[in-house]
Amino acid sequence: MTLDPGPAPEGRRIVAADGHGYHVVSLSGAARETSDRPVPDLTEKDRTDATPLVLLHGGGPGCSGWTDFGVVAPMFASRRTVHLVDLLQYGASDKPVLSGPRWSTLATSMVSLFDAMGLERVDVVCNSWGGTIALALAAEHPQRVRALVITGSMPVLDGPLCPLPEGGRRGRNARDRYYGGEGPSPDAMRDLMARLEWWDPAQIPARTVELRYRQSVDPEEVALAGGSDDARGEPQDLSGHLRSIEAAVLFCWGMADAFLTPDYPLMLANMVPRGQLYVMDRASHHLQEERPGDFHAVVGGFLDQDHDREGLR
């Protein structure tokens, strides 16, 4: 199986009622050449009836919907319509200064985008930064989310057994290191991915490095990275939010995650009313890129469950 996501599709720009423009790539019935696991073909009606799937990327330098999910998205698209969203301040979406509680503000931005797209209720599969947004979304707008898959996210600022690595600032410190010193470069991007995101650095695709690097030197992204975190909204702990989430939640974690070890998602799974945990071996922070076929098998099975069945709600 190739781990190269291929060239990023053109996508479309959607201006929502909040006045911001969002870049979205939508797939339906996409080819499955990247998967080594057979997926039954569905009729167009089956795809129409399936809950739409929204993919939300992580917060590393140069991340976008396509860099984080470009390999696995076509696998999901064989069974449902899939939307890869560039979050505000990332990719080809607008990069405004945010104010107010960070995760609530970004969750509200997702509601605005869903309204503009005509999406009443969705499943959400996320990596890192995007997952914390999705948890706030599910807590504050429960009618909009059926099921969640969360990978490598940090919605709670304390760990269950010990302090979080680098005081919970490993992501910010990595960004400072990448943009500091001699500045961004393809080699620096590969080093960041090898240290913090991939279990096997030898498997990192050259195209992903190039896509991430090129996006990371976007002038607006550089300006955000060089400023304080104030531009990203006020820090916000979601401990109280987690206990109110009605949606089914699968925490899907890499055994070697460099940011948060598996004891952390076990704590999260116990905090949400309908939480489950799957830990994948030979994977780090971006398991959907490292092991896309296995990720799709686990997550696809979870999403195919009838989470609205009486007795499970």
N, C-alpha and C positions, 0 to 999 in steps of 0.2 A: 504494500500500500504506500502510495506517495504521501508525504507530509507537506508537500508544496501546495499552498492554497490556490496557485494560479493568479493571473492578473485580476485585480479588483474590478468588479463590474462597475459600470457608470453610476447606477443607482438613480435616485431622484431627490430633489430638495422639496421638503414639505414645510411650509410656514404655518405654524399653529397659532391658536388664539392668543398665546402668551407673547406673540410677536417675534419669536425666535424661529430660525430656520434649522431644520434637522435633515441630515443626510440618511437615507434609508435604502437598503438593497433588499428587494423582495424576491423570493424564490418559490416556485410551486411546480411539483413534478420534475424536479431537477435530475440530471443524470447522476448515476451512482458509481461511476468508474473508480472513485477513490475508496470505495468500501469493499472489504473482503468478506463481508457478511451479507447473505442474500436477504433482501427486503421485499416482501410481497408487493406486487403492483396493485394500486388501488384505483378505483374509478374516480372520475372527476367529482361525482357526488360524495364519495367517501372523503375526499380531501376538503370539499366544501363544508361537510358536517363536522370535521375535526376542529378542535379548538385551535385558533391561530397561535403560532409560537413566535415569541419575541426573544431575540438574543441580545444580551447586554454585556459589553466587553469590560476589560479591566482598566486600571488607571495608570499603567506604566507609560513611560515616554513613547510616543508614536503609536499607541494602541488605537484600534478602531474596530468596528464590527467585523470587517473582513479579515484583519490580521489575526484576530483571536478565534474566529469561528469559520473562516473560509473553507477549511478542509471538511469539517463535520456538518456544516449547514446543508449541503446537498443531500446528505443521508436523511436528515430530518424532513427535507422538502419532498422526499418521495412519498410521504404519508400525510403531509399537512402543508399549509402555506406558512412560510418562514420569513420573518422580517429581521434583518440585521441592522441595528440602529447605532449610529454614531452619537454618543451622549454629548450633551452640552460641554463645551471646552475641549472636545476631542474630534479627531478626524476632520471631516468636511462639514460638520455642524458648526453653528455659531459659537463664539467663545466670549460670552458676556461675563462681567464680574457678577458673582452671586452674592446675595445677602440673605440673612435669616438662617435658621438651622439647616445645615448642609443636606442631610439625607431627605428631610421633608420637602425642602425646596426642589431637589432633583426629582423626587417622587411626583410632585405636582407637575413638573415639566413633562413627565411621562404621560400623565393623564391628559394634558393638553395635546400631546402628540397623538395619543390613541383616539381622542375625539376627532382630530383632523383626519385621521386615517379610517374612521368609522369602525374602530375595534371596540366592541362592548366588553368583551371578556377574553382574557388571554392566558396562556401558559408562558412562563418566563424562565429561561435558562441563562445563567449568568456566570461571569468570572469576576472575582475580586471586587473592585469598586462598584461594578454594575450590580453585584449581588446585594450589597448593602442598600443600594437604591431600591432594589426590588423588595427587600424585606420591609422597608418603610412604606412602599406602595401597597403591599398586601395588608399591612396593619391599618393604614389610614384610608385606604380605598378598597375594602374587602370585596366589593361587588365586581371589581375589575380583574381579579386574579383567581384562576382555578387551581393552579399548581405551580410550585417553584422548585428550581434546582439551583443550589448555591454552591459555588466552588471558590475556596480561598478568600472569603470575605471576612471583614472584621467589624461587625456591628456593635460589639461590646468591647469596652476599653480595658477590661481586666481578664486575665486568663484564669482557668480553674486551679492550676497547680503551682504556677510561678509567674513572675512578671513576663509580659509579652516581649519578644525580641526587640532590643533597642527602644524599649519603652513604647512600643506600638508605632514607632516612627521609621521602621526599616524602609518602607516605600518612599517616604519623603527623603530619607538619607540617600537612597539609591538614585533618586532624581537629582539631588544636589551633586552627587559624585559624577553622574553622567554629563550634566551641563557644566560642571566646574572644570578646573584644570585646563586641559587643552581643548575642551569643548566636545560637542557631539561628533561622532564619526561612526562609520560602519563597524569598525573594530570595537569601539566602546559599546555599541549596541549589542554586538554578539557577546561581549564579556558580561554585560548586565543580564542578558537572557540566560547565559550559561551558569552564572552564579545563583540566580534567584528564581528562574522560571522553568527550566528544563532539567529533568533527571539525567538525561544523556546528551551532553552538549554536542556530541558528534552528529546527532540527528537534526540539529537546527537547520531549517532550509535557508539557503542563501536569499531566496525571494522574500521570505518573511523578515529577515534582517534588513533588506533593502527597503521594503515597504515601511517598516517601523522607523528606520533612520530618516527616510525622506519626509515622513509626516512629522517627526520630532523636531525638524529644523524649520517647520512652518513658523513665520515670524510671530504670529499670535500665540502659538504654543510655547515658543521660546520666552516670550514676555511673561506668560503665566508661570512658567517654571522658575523664572528669575525673581519673581515677586514673593510676597509672603502668602501663607495659606489663607489669609483673609479673603482673597479673591475667589476662593472656593466655598465660601460660606462658613458659618460658625460650626465648630466641632459639635458632634451630637452623639450621645450614647443611646442605643436602641433597646436597652434591657427591658423597659416597660412595653415597648412595641411588640417584642417577640412573643410575649405571653398572650397577646390579643389576636394573633394571626389565626384566621380560620382556614386558610388554604393548606393543602398538604405540602410538606416541604421535605425535599431530599437534599441533604448536605453530602456532596460528592467531593471527596478530598484526595489529594495526593499524599501517599505515605511519607514522602520526602519533601513536603511543602516547606519552603525556606522561610516563610513568614509566620506560619501558625501550625504547630504540630497537631496531630489528630485528637489529642485530648480537648482541644479548643472546640472543634465542631461537635464533639460528643456533648460538651456542655450546652452548645446551642440547640442541639436536637432535643435535649431534655427541657429546654426553656420554651420551645414552641409546642402547642397542644398536639400537633400531628407531625412530629419530626422523625425523620429516619436518617441514618448515616451509612454511607458506603465509603470505604477507604481503598484506594487503588494502589497496588504495589508498582514499583518502577515508574513512578510519576511524581512530579513536583507541583508547581503552582499552576501550570497550564496543561493539565492532563487532557483537555479536549483537543489540544494540538499534538501532544506527544503520543497519545493512544486513542485516536479518534474512533476507530472501529469499536473498541471496548467501551469507550465513553458512550457512544451511540446505543450500544446494546443495553447498557445499564439504564441510561436516562430514558431511552425510548420505551423500555418496558415499564418504567415508572409512569411516564406520561400517558401510556395506553390504558392505564388502570381507570376504572370508573370512580373517580374521587368524590363524586357527588352522591354515590349510593347511600341510601339511608343506613345509618349505623356507623358510617365512617366519618360523618360530618361532626 
